Amino acid sequence: MSVLPRVTELTRERISREFDDLGPDACMTEIKADLRQHNPELLDMALRWAGAGTEADSLMTAFGMFYRLLAAEALAPLGSSGLHPLPRVSIEVRDTVVDRIDHSGTEGFTSDAIDNLAAANPELLQMAHGYASSRLDYGRTMQGFALFHEALLIQSSRDRASPH
């Protein structure tokens, strides 16, 4: 069972309206500021994934929606609107993910990670698939979403296992 929150259809619709009402730029400004403060490794992973090409802003907005969905669902029981309830991805977890990719290959890692995402969070997978389906680089786009989910999942598991 996943230790990350399971995104509901209601949350997916609410966050989609939030992006529509406030605009992607305003939402991304808030999300990036939160990530810089609370999850800089994950932000760095997303920036590397998005690259600097003409599609970088669109990819970062999709990442922001993905992150915001998880954060909103994590905050729902708390009745809060902050963005940082998700685990802070450490350099060690980032290295673990890279090792897994090196060991099982990009395709193997992505396939396993997408299977995990499908089992643990079908609404989140639906959002990722919906975005990736409109792109020529569907596979690369889905690899990014799988990478983010796995990094958060591994960190969350480690955080729960370690004594505080």
ZIKA-V311878 format. One line per field, one symbol per residue. ss: DSSP state (a for helix, b for strand, c for the rest). psi: psi as a letter, one per 30 degrees, with the letter a starting at -180 (. if undefined). burial: I if it has 9 or more other ideal C-beta (glycine too) atoms within 8 Angstrom, else O. A space follows every 50 residues. Layout:
ss->???
psi->???
burial->???
This chain:
ss->ccccccccaaaaaaaaaaaaaacaaaaaaaaaaaaaaacaaaaaaaaaaa cccccaaaaaaaaaaaaaaaaaaaaaccccccccccccccaaaaaaaaaa aaaaaaaaaaaaaaaaaaaacaaaaaaaaaaaaccccaaaaaaaaaaaaa aaaaaaaaaaaccc
psi->kkflkjkleeeeeeeeeeeeefkeeeeeeeeeeeeeefheeeeeeeeeee agafgeeeeeeeeeeeeeeeeeeefeffhlglghflkjkleeeeeeeeee eeefleeeeeeeeeeeeeefieeeeeeeeeeefglfheeeeeeeeeeeee eeeeeeeeeefkk.
burial->OIOIOIIOOOIIOIIIOIIOOOOOOOIIOIIIOIIOOIIIIIIOIIOOII OOOOIIOOIIIIIIIIIIIIIIIIIIOOOOOOIIIIOIIIOOIIOIIOOI IOOOOOOOIIOIIIOIIIOIIOIIIIIIIOIIOOIOOIOOIIIIIIIIII IIIIIIIIOOOOOO
